[in-house]
Amino acid sequence: MKKRSSLVGAFTNLALALIVIALGAVCFLPAVSPASEVDSRVYYRGSSENGVSLMFNVYRGADEVLKILDILDEYSATATFFLGGSWADGNVPCVREIASRGHEIGSHGYFHKDHDKLSLQENLDEIRTSCEFLTLASGRKIGLFAPPSGAYNGDTLTAAESLGLKTVMWSKDTIDWRDKDEEVCFSRATKDIEGGDLILMHPMEHTVKALPRILEYYRDHGFKTIPVGENIG
């Protein structure tokens, strides 16, 4: 009886040891991001050696957009404007002004929905409607899509692909919609800047104030501003 108990104890200890080893091995495996499965279909940065892209997500601020356009002209800079369809519908002259000054236009959805909560058909409807209107208003074919709030799922990416769009995120976020500070905006747009960076901004008053200094910083450090489409290739 004692011999049998000893054998059982030995097998139990061996099993526990194998479990501990297995758990230890798992702990040292590299962490996998939930989005890693679809990252190949999403652009978080570009490939340009010395080009950086300013991307303005727009659902408000027509007056600020016009001021941004004037500043970009002053510095011979080109940017990409991801426009919300519902905003564009009420600001067609501004949309046409962006296009006429040679800047790139992309879709930012139509009603600023969280696309990760939408079905494939809902994603298709939301994105297609925005692209159709933006093409009509600007006379430009739309080739890029930036999900509102950076929220997307597999259906979002499939919908964008089926419409001939590349889905774009960002490598630097100024978070200017939340932190209404000119200095913070400047710092986040310039700190550790590298070729290929995609810098996310919005048409805010403090962003307009920071923009000349940001563009001067890029110029002085050998960077040129290029559209997102050119940056990601």
C-alpha positions as CSV (number, residue, x, y, z in Angstrom):
1,M,0.0,0.0,0.0
2,K,2.8,2.3,0.9
3,K,4.6,1.5,-2.3
4,R,1.5,2.3,-4.3
5,S,1.1,5.6,-2.5
6,S,4.7,6.5,-3.3
7,L,4.2,5.8,-7.0
8,V,1.0,8.0,-7.0
9,G,2.9,10.7,-5.3
10,A,5.8,10.5,-7.7
11,F,3.5,10.7,-10.7
12,T,1.6,13.7,-9.1
13,N,4.8,15.5,-8.5
14,L,6.0,14.8,-12.1
15,A,2.7,16.2,-13.5
16,L,2.9,19.3,-11.4
17,A,6.5,19.8,-12.5
18,L,5.5,19.6,-16.2
19,I,2.7,22.1,-15.6
20,V,5.1,24.5,-14.0
21,I,7.6,24.2,-16.9
22,A,4.8,24.7,-19.5
23,L,3.5,27.8,-17.7
24,G,7.0,29.2,-17.5
25,A,7.5,28.7,-21.2
26,V,4.3,30.5,-22.0
27,C,5.3,33.4,-19.8
28,F,8.4,33.9,-21.9
29,L,6.6,33.8,-25.2
30,P,6.3,37.2,-27.0
31,A,3.1,39.1,-26.3
32,V,0.7,39.1,-29.2
33,S,-1.4,42.2,-29.9
34,P,-5.1,41.5,-30.6
35,A,-4.7,43.6,-33.7
36,S,-1.7,41.8,-35.0
37,E,-3.8,39.4,-37.0
38,V,-4.9,42.2,-39.2
39,D,-2.0,44.6,-39.0
40,S,-0.9,43.6,-42.5
41,R,-4.0,45.3,-43.9
42,V,-3.5,48.5,-41.8
43,Y,-0.9,51.2,-42.3
44,Y,0.5,52.6,-39.1
45,R,3.4,54.4,-40.8
46,G,4.9,55.0,-44.2
47,S,8.1,54.0,-45.8
48,S,9.6,57.4,-46.9
49,E,13.1,58.0,-45.7
50,N,12.7,61.7,-45.1
51,G,9.0,62.3,-45.7
52,V,6.4,62.8,-42.9
53,S,2.7,63.1,-43.3
54,L,0.3,65.4,-41.5
55,M,-3.1,63.9,-41.4
56,F,-6.1,66.0,-40.3
57,N,-9.2,64.2,-39.2
58,V,-12.1,66.5,-39.8
59,Y,-15.6,66.6,-38.3
60,R,-15.7,70.2,-37.3
61,G,-13.8,73.5,-37.7
62,A,-14.2,74.8,-41.3
63,D,-12.6,78.1,-40.2
64,E,-9.6,76.3,-38.8
65,V,-9.3,74.2,-41.9
66,L,-9.0,77.3,-44.0
67,K,-6.4,78.7,-41.7
68,I,-4.5,75.4,-41.9
69,L,-4.6,75.6,-45.7
70,D,-3.1,79.1,-45.7
71,I,-0.2,77.9,-43.4
72,L,0.5,74.9,-45.5
73,D,0.7,77.1,-48.6
74,E,3.1,79.4,-46.8
75,Y,5.5,76.5,-46.1
76,S,4.9,74.7,-49.5
77,A,3.6,71.7,-47.5
78,T,1.1,69.1,-48.6
79,A,-1.2,67.2,-46.1
80,T,-3.9,64.7,-46.1
81,F,-7.4,65.5,-44.9
82,F,-9.6,62.7,-43.7
83,L,-13.1,64.1,-44.0
84,G,-16.3,63.0,-42.2
85,G,-19.1,62.7,-44.8
86,S,-21.7,64.4,-42.7
87,W,-19.3,67.4,-42.1
88,A,-18.4,67.5,-45.8
89,D,-22.1,67.6,-46.7
90,G,-22.5,70.9,-44.9
91,N,-19.1,72.3,-46.0
92,V,-18.8,71.6,-49.7
93,P,-16.9,74.9,-50.5
94,C,-14.3,74.0,-47.9
95,V,-13.9,70.4,-49.3
96,R,-13.4,71.9,-52.8
97,E,-10.9,74.4,-51.4
98,I,-8.8,71.5,-49.9
99,A,-8.8,69.8,-53.2
100,S,-8.1,72.9,-55.3
101,R,-5.0,73.6,-53.2
102,G,-3.6,70.2,-54.1
103,H,-4.1,68.3,-50.8
104,E,-5.1,64.7,-50.5
105,I,-8.6,63.8,-49.3
106,G,-9.5,60.5,-47.6
107,S,-12.6,59.1,-46.0
108,H,-13.2,59.4,-42.2
109,G,-16.6,57.6,-42.4
110,Y,-19.9,59.4,-42.7
111,F,-21.3,59.7,-39.2
112,H,-18.2,59.1,-37.0
113,K,-19.4,55.7,-35.9
114,D,-17.3,53.1,-34.0
115,H,-16.6,50.8,-36.9
116,D,-15.5,47.9,-34.7
117,K,-19.1,47.6,-33.6
118,L,-20.5,47.5,-37.2
119,S,-21.2,44.5,-39.3
120,L,-19.7,44.0,-42.7
121,Q,-22.7,45.5,-44.5
122,E,-22.9,48.4,-42.0
123,N,-19.2,49.1,-42.6
124,L,-19.7,49.0,-46.4
125,D,-22.7,51.4,-46.2
126,E,-20.9,53.9,-43.9
127,I,-17.6,53.9,-45.9
128,R,-19.1,53.8,-49.4
129,T,-21.5,56.6,-48.7
130,S,-18.7,58.9,-47.5
131,C,-16.5,58.1,-50.4
132,E,-19.3,58.7,-53.0
133,F,-20.1,62.1,-51.5
134,L,-16.4,63.1,-51.1
135,T,-15.7,62.1,-54.7
136,L,-18.8,64.2,-55.9
137,A,-17.8,67.2,-53.8
138,S,-14.1,67.2,-54.5
139,G,-13.8,65.6,-58.0
140,R,-11.2,63.3,-56.5
141,K,-11.1,59.5,-56.3
142,I,-10.9,58.5,-52.7
143,G,-8.2,55.9,-51.9
144,L,-7.7,56.1,-48.2
145,F,-9.9,55.4,-45.1
146,A,-9.1,56.4,-41.5
147,P,-11.5,54.8,-39.0
148,P,-13.0,57.3,-36.6
149,S,-11.4,56.9,-33.1
150,G,-9.1,54.3,-34.6
151,A,-11.8,51.7,-34.1
152,Y,-12.0,48.9,-36.6
153,N,-12.5,45.1,-36.9
154,G,-11.9,42.6,-39.6
155,D,-15.2,43.5,-41.3
156,T,-14.0,47.1,-41.5
157,L,-10.8,46.1,-43.2
158,T,-12.7,43.8,-45.6
159,A,-15.2,46.5,-46.4
160,A,-12.4,49.1,-47.1
161,E,-10.5,46.7,-49.3
162,S,-13.6,45.8,-51.3
163,L,-14.0,49.5,-52.0
164,G,-10.4,49.9,-53.1
165,L,-9.3,51.8,-50.0
166,K,-6.2,51.5,-47.8
167,T,-6.9,51.7,-44.1
168,V,-4.7,54.2,-42.3
169,M,-3.9,54.7,-38.6
170,W,-1.0,56.8,-37.3
171,S,2.4,56.6,-35.7
172,K,2.2,59.8,-33.8
173,D,-1.0,61.2,-32.2
174,T,-1.0,64.8,-31.0
175,I,-4.3,64.2,-29.1
176,D,-5.0,67.8,-29.8
177,W,-8.8,67.2,-29.5
178,R,-8.3,66.5,-25.8
179,D,-5.2,68.4,-24.7
180,K,-5.9,71.9,-25.9
181,D,-2.3,73.1,-25.5
182,E,-0.1,74.6,-28.2
183,E,3.2,73.4,-26.7
184,V,1.9,69.9,-26.1
185,C,0.7,69.7,-29.7
186,F,4.1,70.9,-31.0
187,S,6.0,68.4,-28.8
188,R,3.9,65.4,-29.8
189,A,4.2,66.3,-33.5
190,T,8.0,66.7,-33.4
191,K,9.5,64.5,-30.7
192,D,11.6,61.7,-32.1
193,I,10.3,62.4,-35.6
194,E,11.3,59.9,-38.2
195,G,10.8,59.5,-42.0
196,G,7.6,57.6,-42.6
197,D,5.8,59.0,-39.6
198,L,2.1,59.7,-39.9
199,I,1.1,62.5,-37.5
200,L,-2.5,62.7,-36.5
201,M,-4.1,66.2,-35.9
202,H,-7.4,67.9,-35.9
203,P,-8.6,71.4,-36.9
204,M,-8.3,73.0,-33.5
205,E,-7.4,76.6,-32.6
206,H,-4.2,75.6,-30.7
207,T,-3.2,73.2,-33.5
208,V,-3.4,76.1,-35.9
209,K,-1.1,78.1,-33.7
210,A,1.4,75.3,-33.3
211,L,1.5,74.4,-37.0
212,P,4.0,77.0,-38.3
213,R,6.5,75.9,-35.7
214,I,5.9,72.3,-36.5
215,L,6.5,72.8,-40.2
216,E,9.6,74.9,-39.5
217,Y,10.9,72.1,-37.3
218,Y,10.5,69.5,-40.0
219,R,12.2,71.8,-42.6
220,D,15.1,72.6,-40.3
221,H,15.6,68.9,-39.6
222,G,15.6,67.8,-43.2
223,F,12.1,66.4,-43.4
224,K,9.5,67.2,-46.1
225,T,5.7,66.9,-45.7
226,I,4.1,64.6,-48.1
227,P,0.6,63.1,-48.5
228,V,-0.2,59.9,-46.7
229,G,-0.8,58.1,-50.0
230,E,2.7,58.9,-51.2
231,N,4.2,58.0,-47.8
232,I,2.7,54.5,-47.6
233,G,3.3,53.8,-51.3
